[in-house]
Amino acid sequence: MTNKNYLLLLSMLLLCAYSPLQAQDNLSVISKQSGGTIELRWAPTNLDAWRYGNVFGYKLERVTIYRDGSQLIPVETVVLSTALRIKPFSEWEKREDEKYFAIAGECIFGEQYPALSTSPVGIYKKYQQEQNKYGFALYCADMDKRVAEYMGLYYADKKAKPGERYSYRLTFAQPDSAHCDTARTYGALDSNPVDIFPAKPDVFYDKDHVQVTWKNNYSNHFVGYYVERSTDNKTFVRLNEEPIAVTKPSPKNNYYTDTTVAVSSNVYYRIVGLDSFSDESAPSESSSILNTKPISQYAEISSAKPLGNGVEISWRFDLGSETGAVDGFKIYRARSSETLSNCIATITDVDQRSFVDPRPLPDNYYYVSVFNGNEEKYNPYPYYCLTIDSIPPEPPAAPTGFCDSLGRVWLTWHNQDTSDVVGFRLLRKNSEGESFLMLAPDMLADTFYVDTINLNTLSRHIYYSLKSVDARGNQSGLSPSLKVERYDIIAPQPSMITSLDQNKNGVAISWNASVSKDVASYALLRSAASYDVFDTLAIISSGSGLSYLDKTAEPGCEYYYKVLTIDGFGNYSASRLKAVEIPGQKESDWQLRNTKTLNSITLKWSNTDAAKPVDKVLIYRKTDDKPLHYYAMVKDTDTFEDKNLVMGRHYAYRIRVVYTDATETQLSNEVKTEM
């Protein structure tokens, strides 16, 4: 696929060495909420990964980790696609007249540079051509998400639901035996998504044109920018047809030179960002400039000396020879020579030539700018000053965190002093009376950590604390400690049923309290005749009593009771069974009779008033003083012959009838026989 109309654009891009997405591994993925959809964009981060993805495609999974404010344990995993790959050449041909499709298609399907056998020059040119194609293709995917979709680098999750939070997992759709690179990002349909827009630009005159400059305050979000101009701060005209590409994620300034500005009282400029989904952001705040003579000279720093109360900065500026208007000076302090960081002072006395920084950093890069109502001019070369820092930082705030069912403790904290603190030391102890010990051997630059602890212990809590570390290695005191409750997997000690007393109101059951301290509730269970199926009679919270009156026990029935002791994490233990037989004869519509022969006992049952058809009959048997239990099941008959007998033993029988509508009767009358 070729198109001569785009050769000029390709030549311009060659000079940019464009690299749209940066990552430490072979894949990088980001997400974005768009209405009721979560959009996903990814990219291979090097040439080899791009080749690999073009061959195998990509596999995308969605893992639901939160729903309605609660963490899902276990998580829910859904495979969204098993192979997102480049669309066929025939689909690309249909869009060859569209700029970014033409460029990307040429990079993917175009002819290869002929290798000159094993010549080093030929091999290098081949590699350089592949690198350029990789960069151009990803540039086009950033400029138009339809191109990204054609390249298998875009997916719109339209089945995401409000109230859920997801982790998206991206891998190469490769053979199982191959190494698997994994990239992850998080997504949710938030009710109030954050609207990200570019930084407010700075504008100033430079001879006969206007220079517009702005910072990459979201350097990993925007891949390009548009510059817009207005004379009334209402109606803006876009100045650049193609976006100004971000070649590398960096806080450095972007520049645009406006050579077409006409003379007017005020001119306004604003910036519109373009993200990796080819969506334009809301415009930045506008900056204006008045047609006046620009400031003609820099303020030059002559010295920066450490003092007992800070660093004194002195500068030179010849106010008498300045042709532009001067309103004052601004003092900036940065951590490196590549950033113009924060303004620490604004001086409106145009005759002042020194300032004391009361809170310098260990390494300081100072700038002094000259400003008026329309522009600000500063020397791009900073003045460096090193200070000796022996004062430790303030202790940080206590971390926050929780323990999950796998024994992982998820810890997060906040860096309250980013100007001085460069890292943290994390400490841990197992009980209140112990001393804290260092957990991680290295200083932590991040503000989160995942610890793994033992859950098979009776110690219910674990404690964490932090120390802040500044750039000179000074450590703060301990932060307030965080007390984390271990996820409990140990069942509490069981209770014991102490009494089963029958009275005219029912069966009164009592049990003793468990010796475990983490008991949340007790559950009383009952089984009629057979102790293989239990019904829950009541759940009684700890401290609300240790007894219960069973008013549903029926005469002529034998019941088995047990108590479950349950802790706050759902672990439980069961007491031993206790049995009770309710005196009397239960009335039943079905009558059971028995006859005995020399080797068998024959049961026969009947109900002259049965109104529903019978599906099956369940037969229960009791031998000597053993409990009644389920014995056999029969269908389409009203008799049962039991030959599995032992001479000299006593046998008792009951039946339960199950109708075709799944309803069933109570146990019938009991018949007894001695062999």
C-alpha positions as CSV (number, residue, x, y, z in Angstrom):
1,M,0.0,0.0,0.0
2,T,1.6,3.3,-1.1
3,N,0.5,6.9,-1.3
4,K,2.9,9.6,-2.6
5,N,0.8,12.3,-0.9
6,Y,2.2,11.2,2.5
7,L,5.9,11.0,1.6
8,L,6.4,14.5,3.0
9,L,4.8,13.6,6.3
10,L,6.9,10.4,6.5
11,S,10.0,12.4,6.0
12,M,9.1,14.8,8.8
13,L,8.4,11.9,11.2
14,L,11.8,10.4,10.4
15,L,13.3,13.4,12.2
16,C,11.2,12.9,15.3
17,A,12.2,9.3,16.1
18,Y,8.7,9.0,17.6
19,S,8.2,6.5,20.5
20,P,4.5,6.8,21.6
21,L,4.4,4.5,24.7
22,Q,7.1,3.8,27.2
23,A,7.3,0.8,29.6
24,Q,9.9,-1.3,31.4
25,D,8.6,-4.6,29.9
26,N,7.6,-5.7,26.4
27,L,4.0,-4.5,26.7
28,S,2.3,-1.4,28.0
29,V,-1.5,-0.9,28.4
30,I,-3.6,2.0,29.5
31,S,-7.4,2.4,30.1
32,K,-9.9,5.3,29.8
33,Q,-13.6,5.7,30.7
34,S,-15.7,6.9,27.8
35,G,-19.4,7.2,28.7
36,G,-20.5,3.6,29.6
37,T,-17.5,2.0,28.0
38,I,-13.9,1.3,29.2
39,E,-11.5,1.8,26.3
40,L,-8.1,0.0,26.3
41,R,-5.0,0.9,24.3
42,W,-1.7,-1.0,24.4
43,A,1.5,-1.1,22.5
44,P,4.7,-3.3,22.3
45,T,7.6,-1.2,23.7
46,N,10.3,-2.3,21.4
47,L,10.8,-3.6,17.8
48,D,11.1,-7.3,18.8
49,A,7.9,-7.1,20.8
50,W,6.1,-5.5,17.8
51,R,7.2,-8.3,15.5
52,Y,6.1,-10.8,18.1
53,G,2.7,-9.2,18.5
54,N,2.2,-9.0,14.7
55,V,2.7,-12.7,14.5
56,F,0.7,-14.0,17.5
57,G,-1.7,-11.2,18.3
58,Y,-2.8,-10.3,21.8
59,K,-5.0,-11.9,24.5
60,L,-7.0,-9.7,26.8
61,E,-8.7,-10.7,30.1
62,R,-10.9,-8.7,32.5
63,V,-10.6,-9.5,36.2
64,T,-13.3,-8.1,38.5
65,I,-11.8,-7.3,41.9
66,Y,-14.5,-5.1,43.5
67,R,-18.2,-5.0,43.2
68,D,-20.5,-2.5,45.0
69,G,-17.6,-1.5,47.3
70,S,-16.7,-5.0,48.4
71,Q,-13.6,-7.0,47.4
72,L,-14.4,-10.2,45.5
73,I,-12.8,-13.3,46.9
74,P,-12.2,-15.1,44.7
75,V,-12.0,-12.7,41.8
76,E,-14.0,-13.2,38.6
77,T,-12.0,-13.6,35.3
78,V,-13.4,-13.2,31.8
79,V,-11.5,-13.6,28.6
80,L,-12.5,-10.7,26.4
81,S,-10.5,-11.8,23.4
82,T,-8.0,-14.7,22.7
83,A,-6.4,-13.2,19.6
84,L,-6.5,-9.4,18.8
85,R,-4.4,-9.1,15.7
86,I,-3.8,-7.1,12.5
87,K,-6.7,-7.0,10.1
88,P,-6.2,-8.5,6.7
89,F,-4.6,-6.5,3.9
90,S,-7.9,-6.3,2.0
91,E,-9.5,-4.4,4.9
92,W,-6.6,-1.8,4.9
93,E,-6.9,-1.3,1.1
94,K,-10.5,0.1,1.6
95,R,-9.0,3.0,3.6
96,E,-5.8,3.7,1.6
97,D,-6.9,7.3,1.0
98,E,-7.0,8.0,4.7
99,K,-3.7,9.5,5.9
100,Y,-2.9,7.5,9.0
101,F,-4.2,4.2,7.5
102,A,-2.0,4.7,4.5
103,I,1.1,5.4,6.6
104,A,0.5,2.5,9.1
105,G,-0.4,0.1,6.2
106,E,2.9,1.0,4.4
107,C,4.8,0.2,7.6
108,I,3.1,-3.2,8.1
109,F,2.6,-4.4,4.5
110,G,5.2,-2.4,2.5
111,E,8.3,-3.8,0.9
112,Q,11.3,-4.6,3.0
113,Y,14.8,-3.0,2.5
114,P,16.9,-5.5,0.5
115,A,19.6,-6.8,2.8
116,L,23.1,-6.7,1.2
117,S,24.0,-10.3,2.0
118,T,26.0,-10.2,5.3
119,S,27.2,-6.6,4.8
120,P,27.2,-4.7,8.2
121,V,25.9,-1.6,6.4
122,G,23.0,-3.6,4.8
123,I,22.2,-5.2,8.1
124,Y,22.2,-1.9,9.9
125,K,20.0,-0.2,7.2
126,K,17.6,-3.2,7.5
127,Y,17.4,-2.7,11.3
128,Q,17.0,1.0,11.0
129,Q,14.2,0.7,8.5
130,E,12.3,-1.7,10.8
131,Q,12.8,0.6,13.8
132,N,11.3,3.5,11.8
133,K,8.4,1.4,10.6
134,Y,7.7,0.4,14.2
135,G,7.7,4.0,15.4
136,F,5.6,5.3,12.5
137,A,3.0,2.6,12.9
138,L,2.5,3.3,16.6
139,Y,2.4,7.0,15.9
140,C,-0.5,6.5,13.5
141,A,-2.3,4.3,16.2
142,D,-2.0,7.2,18.6
143,M,-3.3,9.7,16.1
144,D,-6.4,7.6,15.1
145,K,-7.8,4.8,17.4
146,R,-9.4,3.2,14.3
147,V,-5.9,2.5,13.1
148,A,-5.1,1.1,16.5
149,E,-8.1,-1.2,16.2
150,Y,-6.9,-2.4,12.8
151,M,-3.5,-3.1,14.3
152,G,-5.0,-5.1,17.1
153,L,-3.9,-2.5,19.7
154,Y,-7.4,-1.3,20.8
155,Y,-10.4,-2.8,22.5
156,A,-13.7,-1.2,23.8
157,D,-15.2,-3.0,26.8
158,K,-18.9,-2.2,26.4
159,K,-20.0,-4.8,29.0
160,A,-18.3,-3.0,32.0
161,K,-20.8,-2.3,34.8
162,P,-21.1,0.7,37.2
163,G,-20.1,-0.2,40.8
164,E,-17.4,-2.7,39.6
165,R,-13.6,-2.2,39.4
166,Y,-11.5,-4.2,37.0
167,S,-7.9,-5.2,36.4
168,Y,-7.3,-5.8,32.7
169,R,-4.5,-8.3,31.9
170,L,-2.8,-8.3,28.5
171,T,-0.5,-10.9,27.1
172,F,0.8,-12.1,23.8
173,A,-1.6,-14.8,22.3
174,Q,1.4,-17.2,22.0
175,P,2.0,-20.9,22.5
176,D,1.8,-22.1,26.1
177,S,5.4,-23.0,26.2
178,A,6.6,-19.5,25.3
179,H,7.6,-16.8,27.8
180,C,4.6,-14.7,28.7
181,D,4.9,-10.9,29.1
182,T,2.0,-9.5,31.0
183,A,0.8,-5.9,31.2
184,R,-2.0,-4.7,33.5
185,T,-4.1,-1.6,33.9
186,Y,-7.2,-0.8,36.0
187,G,-10.5,0.5,34.9
188,A,-13.9,1.4,36.4
189,L,-17.0,3.3,35.3
190,D,-16.7,6.1,37.9
191,S,-19.6,8.5,38.4
192,N,-17.3,11.5,38.2
193,P,-14.3,10.8,35.9
194,V,-11.3,13.1,36.1
195,D,-11.1,15.5,33.2
196,I,-7.4,15.9,32.3
197,F,-6.4,18.9,30.3
198,P,-3.0,20.4,29.4
199,A,-1.0,23.0,31.4
200,K,-1.7,26.7,30.9
201,P,0.8,27.9,28.3
202,D,3.4,30.7,28.8
203,V,3.7,33.2,25.9
204,F,6.3,35.8,25.2
205,Y,7.6,37.9,22.3
206,D,10.8,36.9,20.6
207,K,11.7,39.5,18.0
208,D,8.8,39.6,15.4
209,H,6.9,36.4,16.5
210,V,5.3,35.0,19.6
211,Q,6.8,31.9,21.4
212,V,4.2,29.6,23.1
213,T,5.6,27.1,25.6
214,W,3.9,24.7,28.0
215,K,4.9,21.8,30.3
216,N,4.1,18.1,30.0
217,N,2.3,18.1,33.3
218,Y,0.7,14.8,32.3
219,S,3.7,13.4,30.3
220,N,2.4,9.9,30.2
221,H,-1.2,10.9,29.1
222,F,-0.9,13.1,26.0
223,V,0.8,12.0,22.8
224,G,0.4,15.3,21.0
225,Y,-0.9,18.9,21.3
226,Y,-2.7,21.5,19.2
227,V,-2.2,25.2,19.7
228,E,-5.1,27.6,19.4
229,R,-5.3,31.4,19.1
230,S,-8.0,34.0,19.7
231,T,-8.3,37.8,19.8
232,D,-11.3,37.8,22.1
233,N,-10.7,34.8,24.3
234,K,-13.9,33.2,23.0
235,T,-13.5,32.1,19.4
236,F,-10.2,30.2,18.9
237,V,-8.5,29.2,15.6
238,R,-6.3,26.1,15.5
239,L,-2.7,27.0,14.3
240,N,-1.2,23.5,13.6
241,E,-2.9,21.0,11.3
242,E,-0.8,18.1,12.6
243,P,-0.5,17.6,16.4
244,I,2.9,18.5,18.0
245,A,4.1,15.0,19.0
246,V,5.5,14.1,22.4
247,T,8.6,12.2,21.5
248,K,9.4,11.1,25.1
249,P,7.5,11.3,28.4
250,S,9.3,14.2,30.0
251,P,8.3,17.3,32.1
252,K,10.3,19.5,29.7
253,N,8.5,22.3,27.9
254,N,6.9,22.0,24.5
255,Y,7.3,24.9,22.0
256,Y,5.4,26.5,19.2
257,T,6.4,29.6,17.3
258,D,3.6,31.7,16.0
259,T,4.9,33.7,13.0
260,T,1.4,34.7,11.7
261,V,0.1,36.8,14.6
262,A,-1.3,40.1,13.5
263,V,-1.0,43.4,15.5
264,S,-3.8,43.6,18.0
265,S,-4.4,44.8,21.6
266,N,-4.4,41.3,23.1
267,V,-3.8,37.8,21.7
268,Y,-4.8,34.7,23.6
269,Y,-3.4,31.2,23.3
270,R,-4.5,27.8,24.7
271,I,-3.5,24.2,24.3
272,V,-5.6,21.1,23.4
273,G,-4.1,17.7,24.2
274,L,-4.4,14.5,22.2
275,D,-4.3,11.2,24.1
276,S,-3.5,7.7,22.9
277,F,-7.1,7.1,22.1
278,S,-7.0,9.9,19.5
279,D,-9.4,11.9,21.7
280,E,-9.0,15.6,22.3
281,S,-9.0,17.0,25.8
282,A,-10.7,20.0,27.1
283,P,-8.6,23.1,26.3
284,S,-6.2,24.5,28.9
285,E,-6.6,27.9,30.5
286,S,-5.7,30.6,28.1
287,S,-2.8,33.0,28.3
288,S,-2.7,36.4,26.8
289,I,0.1,38.7,25.5
290,L,0.0,42.4,24.8
291,N,1.7,43.9,21.8
292,T,4.5,45.7,23.6
293,K,8.3,45.6,23.4
294,P,9.6,42.3,24.8
295,I,12.1,42.1,27.7
296,S,15.5,42.3,26.0
297,Q,17.8,40.7,28.6
298,Y,18.1,37.9,31.2
299,A,18.7,38.3,34.9
300,E,22.1,36.5,35.5
301,I,22.7,34.8,38.9
302,S,26.1,35.8,40.2
303,S,26.2,33.6,43.4
304,A,24.2,31.2,45.5
305,K,25.8,30.8,49.0
306,P,24.7,28.5,51.8
307,L,24.0,30.5,55.0
308,G,22.9,29.5,58.5
309,N,19.3,30.3,57.7
310,G,19.2,29.1,54.1
311,V,20.8,29.9,50.7
312,E,21.4,33.5,49.6
313,I,20.9,34.0,45.8
314,S,22.3,37.1,44.2
315,W,21.8,38.2,40.6
316,R,22.7,41.0,38.1
317,F,20.3,42.9,35.9
318,D,20.9,46.3,34.2
319,L,17.5,48.1,34.6
320,G,18.8,51.2,32.9
321,S,19.5,49.5,29.6
322,E,16.3,47.5,29.5
323,T,14.0,48.5,26.6
324,G,10.9,46.5,27.8
325,A,8.8,47.0,30.9
326,V,9.9,45.2,34.1
327,D,7.5,44.4,36.9
328,G,9.8,42.3,39.0
329,F,11.7,39.1,39.4
330,K,10.7,35.4,40.2
331,I,13.0,32.9,42.0
332,Y,12.7,29.3,40.9
333,R,14.2,26.2,42.6
334,A,14.5,22.8,40.8
335,R,15.8,19.4,41.6
336,S,17.7,19.1,38.3
337,S,18.9,21.2,35.4
338,E,16.3,19.8,33.1
339,T,13.3,21.1,35.0
340,L,12.0,24.6,35.9
341,S,10.2,23.4,39.0
342,N,8.4,25.6,41.6
343,C,8.5,29.3,42.1
344,I,9.6,30.0,45.6
345,A,9.4,33.9,45.5
346,T,8.0,36.7,43.5
347,I,9.8,40.0,44.0
348,T,8.1,43.3,42.8
349,D,10.9,45.6,43.9
350,V,12.7,46.1,40.6
351,D,15.8,47.3,42.5
352,Q,16.3,44.2,44.6
353,R,19.1,41.9,43.6
354,S,19.3,39.2,46.3
355,F,17.0,36.7,48.1
356,V,17.4,34.1,50.9
357,D,15.8,30.6,50.3
358,P,14.8,29.5,53.8
359,R,14.3,25.9,52.9
360,P,16.8,24.7,50.3
361,L,17.2,21.2,49.1
362,P,20.4,19.1,49.3
363,D,20.8,19.8,45.5
364,N,19.5,23.1,44.2
365,Y,19.2,24.4,40.7
366,Y,18.2,28.1,40.8
367,Y,16.7,30.3,38.1
368,V,15.9,34.0,38.3
369,S,13.4,35.3,35.7
370,V,12.3,38.8,34.7
371,F,8.6,39.4,34.2
372,N,6.0,42.0,33.3
373,G,2.2,41.7,32.7
374,N,2.7,40.0,29.4
375,E,5.8,37.8,29.5
376,E,8.5,36.2,31.6
377,K,12.1,35.8,30.5
378,Y,14.7,33.6,32.2
379,N,18.2,32.2,31.5
380,P,17.8,28.5,30.6
381,Y,21.1,27.7,32.4
382,P,20.6,27.3,36.1
383,Y,23.0,28.1,39.0
384,Y,23.8,25.0,41.1
385,C,24.2,25.1,44.9
386,L,25.0,22.1,47.1
387,T,24.0,22.2,50.8
388,I,25.0,20.0,53.7
389,D,21.9,18.4,55.2
390,S,22.1,16.7,58.6
391,I,18.5,17.3,59.7
392,P,16.2,14.3,59.5
393,P,12.8,14.7,57.9
394,E,9.6,14.7,59.9
395,P,8.1,11.2,60.7
396,P,5.5,10.2,58.1
397,A,1.8,9.6,58.8
398,A,0.8,6.0,59.6
399,P,0.3,3.7,56.6
400,T,-3.0,2.2,55.8
401,G,-3.7,-1.4,54.7
402,F,-5.6,-4.7,55.1
403,C,-4.9,-8.5,55.0
404,D,-6.6,-10.7,52.4
405,S,-7.4,-14.4,52.6
406,L,-4.1,-15.4,51.0
407,G,-2.0,-13.8,53.7
408,R,-1.1,-10.7,51.7
409,V,-1.0,-7.4,53.5
410,W,-1.7,-4.5,51.1
411,L,0.0,-1.4,52.5
412,T,-0.2,2.2,51.2
413,W,1.0,5.6,52.5
414,H,1.5,9.2,51.5
415,N,4.6,11.1,50.9
416,Q,3.9,14.3,52.8
417,D,7.2,16.1,52.0
418,T,8.1,15.5,48.3
419,S,10.6,18.3,48.4
420,D,12.9,16.5,50.8
421,V,11.8,12.8,51.2
422,V,13.1,10.4,48.6
423,G,12.1,7.1,50.1
424,F,10.9,5.1,53.1
425,R,11.9,2.3,55.4
426,L,9.2,-0.2,56.3
427,L,9.2,-1.9,59.7
428,R,7.1,-4.7,61.2
429,K,6.4,-6.5,64.4
430,N,4.1,-9.4,65.5
431,S,2.9,-8.1,68.8
432,E,2.4,-4.9,70.7
433,G,5.3,-5.5,73.1
434,E,7.9,-6.3,70.5
435,S,10.3,-3.9,68.9
436,F,10.0,-3.0,65.2
437,L,12.3,-4.8,62.8
438,M,13.2,-3.7,59.2
439,L,11.0,-5.5,56.7
440,A,12.4,-4.6,53.3
441,P,16.2,-4.6,53.0
442,D,16.2,-1.7,50.5
443,M,14.7,1.7,50.8
444,L,11.3,1.9,49.1
445,A,10.8,4.6,46.5
446,D,7.1,3.8,46.0
447,T,4.3,4.5,48.4
448,F,2.9,1.0,48.5
449,Y,4.1,-2.5,49.5
450,V,2.6,-6.0,49.5
451,D,3.8,-8.1,52.5
452,T,3.2,-11.8,52.9
453,I,2.5,-13.1,56.4
454,N,1.7,-16.5,58.1
455,L,-2.0,-17.0,58.8
456,N,-1.6,-20.2,60.8
457,T,-1.0,-18.5,64.1
458,L,-3.0,-17.5,67.1
459,S,-1.6,-14.0,67.0
460,R,-4.5,-12.0,65.7
461,H,-2.7,-8.8,64.7
462,I,0.4,-7.6,63.0
463,Y,1.9,-4.1,63.2
464,Y,3.7,-1.8,60.7
465,S,5.5,1.5,60.9
466,L,7.5,3.8,58.5
467,K,10.6,6.0,58.5
468,S,11.1,8.7,56.0
469,V,14.6,9.0,54.3
470,D,15.9,12.2,52.6
471,A,18.4,12.5,49.8
472,R,21.3,12.6,52.2
473,G,20.2,9.4,53.9
474,N,18.9,11.0,57.1
475,Q,16.1,8.9,58.6
476,S,13.1,10.3,60.5
477,G,11.6,8.8,63.6
478,L,9.0,6.1,63.5
479,S,5.5,7.0,62.2
480,P,2.4,6.0,64.2
481,S,2.0,2.3,63.9
482,L,-0.7,0.5,61.8
483,K,-2.5,-2.4,63.5
484,V,-3.6,-4.9,60.9
485,E,-6.0,-7.8,61.7
486,R,-4.8,-11.1,60.2
487,Y,-7.3,-12.9,58.0
488,D,-8.4,-15.7,60.3
489,I,-8.4,-19.3,58.9
490,I,-8.4,-21.1,62.3
491,A,-11.7,-22.4,63.5
492,P,-12.7,-21.5,67.1
493,Q,-12.9,-24.1,69.8
494,P,-16.2,-25.9,69.7
495,S,-19.0,-25.5,72.3
496,M,-20.6,-28.5,74.0
497,I,-24.4,-29.2,74.4
498,T,-24.9,-29.4,78.2
499,S,-28.5,-30.3,78.4
500,L,-31.6,-31.3,76.3
501,D,-34.7,-30.9,78.5
502,Q,-38.3,-31.7,77.3
503,N,-41.2,-29.8,78.7
504,K,-44.7,-28.9,77.5
505,N,-43.5,-26.1,75.3
506,G,-40.8,-28.1,73.4
507,V,-37.2,-29.1,73.8
508,A,-34.9,-26.7,75.7
509,I,-31.3,-26.9,74.5
510,S,-28.4,-25.4,76.4
511,W,-24.6,-25.3,75.6
512,N,-21.5,-23.8,77.1
513,A,-19.5,-20.9,75.8
514,S,-16.5,-21.5,73.6
515,V,-13.1,-20.7,75.1
516,S,-12.1,-18.9,71.9
517,K,-12.1,-15.1,72.1
518,D,-13.1,-14.4,68.5
519,V,-16.5,-16.1,68.5
520,A,-19.1,-14.1,66.6
521,S,-22.2,-16.4,66.8
522,Y,-23.6,-19.8,67.5
523,A,-25.7,-21.8,65.0
524,L,-28.1,-24.5,66.4
525,L,-28.8,-27.3,63.9
526,R,-31.3,-30.2,64.1
527,S,-31.7,-33.4,62.2
528,A,-34.9,-35.5,62.2
529,A,-34.2,-39.3,62.6
530,S,-31.1,-39.3,60.3
531,Y,-28.1,-37.1,61.2
532,D,-26.8,-36.7,57.6
533,V,-29.1,-33.8,56.8
534,F,-29.4,-30.9,59.3
535,D,-31.7,-27.9,59.4
536,T,-30.7,-24.6,61.0
537,L,-33.0,-23.7,63.9
538,A,-31.4,-20.4,65.0
539,I,-28.3,-18.3,64.8
540,I,-27.5,-16.6,68.1
541,S,-24.9,-13.8,68.3
542,S,-22.1,-14.2,70.9
543,G,-23.2,-12.6,74.2
544,S,-26.9,-13.0,73.5
545,G,-27.4,-16.3,75.3
546,L,-26.4,-19.9,75.3
547,S,-29.9,-21.6,75.1
548,Y,-32.8,-22.1,72.8
549,L,-36.3,-23.5,73.0
550,D,-37.2,-25.8,70.0
551,K,-41.0,-25.4,69.8
552,T,-41.3,-27.3,66.5
553,A,-40.3,-30.8,67.9
554,E,-43.2,-33.3,67.2
555,P,-44.3,-36.2,69.3
556,G,-43.1,-39.6,68.3
557,C,-40.0,-38.3,66.5
558,E,-36.3,-38.7,67.4
559,Y,-34.0,-35.6,66.9
560,Y,-30.3,-35.0,66.8
561,Y,-28.9,-31.6,67.8
562,K,-25.5,-29.9,67.4
563,V,-24.1,-26.4,67.8
564,L,-21.7,-24.7,65.4
565,T,-19.3,-22.1,66.9
566,I,-18.6,-19.5,64.2
567,D,-16.0,-16.7,64.2
568,G,-16.1,-13.3,62.4
569,F,-14.3,-14.8,59.3
570,G,-16.8,-17.7,58.8
571,N,-14.6,-20.4,60.3
572,Y,-16.6,-22.8,62.5
573,S,-16.4,-26.0,64.6
574,A,-19.2,-28.4,65.5
575,S,-20.1,-29.9,68.9
576,R,-20.8,-33.5,69.4
577,L,-24.3,-34.8,68.5
578,K,-27.0,-35.0,71.2
579,A,-30.1,-37.1,70.6
580,V,-33.6,-36.9,72.1
581,E,-36.8,-38.8,71.4
582,I,-40.1,-37.0,71.9
583,P,-42.6,-39.3,73.6
584,G,-46.1,-40.0,72.1
585,Q,-47.3,-41.2,68.8
586,K,-47.3,-38.9,65.7
587,E,-50.5,-39.0,63.8
588,S,-50.0,-39.9,60.1
589,D,-52.3,-40.5,57.2
590,W,-50.1,-43.4,56.2
591,Q,-50.4,-46.6,58.3
592,L,-47.5,-49.0,58.4
593,R,-47.9,-52.7,59.3
594,N,-45.5,-55.6,59.4
595,T,-45.4,-59.3,59.2
596,K,-42.6,-61.7,60.1
597,T,-41.5,-64.9,58.5
598,L,-38.6,-67.2,59.4
599,N,-36.1,-65.3,57.3
600,S,-37.6,-61.9,56.5
601,I,-39.8,-59.0,57.7
602,T,-42.5,-57.7,55.3
603,L,-43.7,-54.1,55.5
604,K,-47.0,-52.9,54.1
605,W,-48.4,-49.4,54.1
606,S,-51.7,-47.8,53.0
607,N,-53.6,-44.5,53.0
608,T,-57.2,-44.7,51.8
609,D,-57.5,-40.8,51.7
610,A,-54.4,-40.0,49.7
611,A,-55.2,-37.1,47.3
612,K,-51.9,-36.9,45.4
613,P,-50.0,-39.5,43.4
614,V,-47.0,-41.1,45.1
615,D,-43.5,-40.8,43.5
616,K,-41.5,-42.9,46.0
617,V,-41.4,-44.3,49.5
618,L,-38.4,-43.8,51.8
619,I,-37.9,-46.6,54.4
620,Y,-36.1,-45.9,57.7
621,R,-34.8,-48.7,60.0
622,K,-33.5,-48.9,63.6
623,T,-31.5,-51.9,65.0
624,D,-31.5,-52.5,68.7
625,D,-30.5,-49.2,70.5
626,K,-28.9,-47.6,67.4
627,P,-30.4,-44.5,65.9
628,L,-33.1,-44.6,63.2
629,H,-31.6,-44.0,59.7
630,Y,-32.5,-44.0,56.1
631,Y,-32.4,-47.6,54.8
632,A,-34.1,-48.1,51.4
633,M,-36.2,-46.5,48.7
634,V,-39.0,-48.1,46.6
635,K,-41.3,-47.0,43.8
636,D,-44.6,-48.3,42.4
637,T,-45.3,-50.7,45.3
638,D,-46.9,-50.7,48.8
639,T,-44.8,-53.5,50.3
640,F,-41.2,-54.0,51.1
641,E,-39.4,-57.2,52.2
642,D,-36.3,-56.9,54.4
643,K,-34.1,-60.0,54.3
644,N,-30.9,-58.3,55.6
645,L,-31.6,-59.5,59.2
646,V,-29.7,-61.1,62.1
647,M,-31.3,-63.5,64.5
648,G,-31.7,-62.2,68.1
649,R,-31.9,-58.5,67.2
650,H,-34.7,-56.0,67.5
651,Y,-35.8,-54.0,64.4
652,A,-38.1,-51.0,64.1
653,Y,-39.3,-49.3,60.9
654,R,-40.9,-46.1,59.7
655,I,-41.6,-44.7,56.3
656,R,-41.8,-41.3,54.6
657,V,-43.9,-40.8,51.4
658,V,-42.7,-38.4,48.7
659,Y,-45.3,-37.2,46.3
660,T,-44.8,-36.4,42.6
661,D,-44.9,-32.6,43.4
662,A,-41.8,-33.1,45.6
663,T,-43.8,-32.6,48.9
664,E,-43.3,-35.3,51.5
665,T,-45.0,-36.5,54.6
666,Q,-43.8,-36.7,58.2
667,L,-42.5,-40.1,59.4
668,S,-45.2,-42.7,59.8
669,N,-46.0,-44.8,62.9
670,E,-43.3,-47.1,64.1
671,V,-43.5,-50.9,63.8
672,K,-41.2,-53.2,65.8
673,T,-40.2,-56.9,65.4
674,E,-37.7,-59.2,67.1
675,M,-36.0,-61.9,65.0
